[in-house]
Amino acid sequence: MFITHDLGVVAVDMPARVVMYAGRIVEQARMTDLFAHPAHPYTKAS
């Protein structure tokens, strides 16, 4: 597990990324999908 507020840091090769907002998981995706098609407004703003 690696925790950060900087999505640029998690661009390294990891199998999955989980985005949390207000203590809840709001999105989980592969890195390419997360950057290309963010689903949650918090992810889009990052």
Secondary structure, DSSP 8 states (H G I E B T S, - for coil): ----S-TTGGGSS-S-EEEEETTEEEEEE-HHHHHHS--SHHHHH-
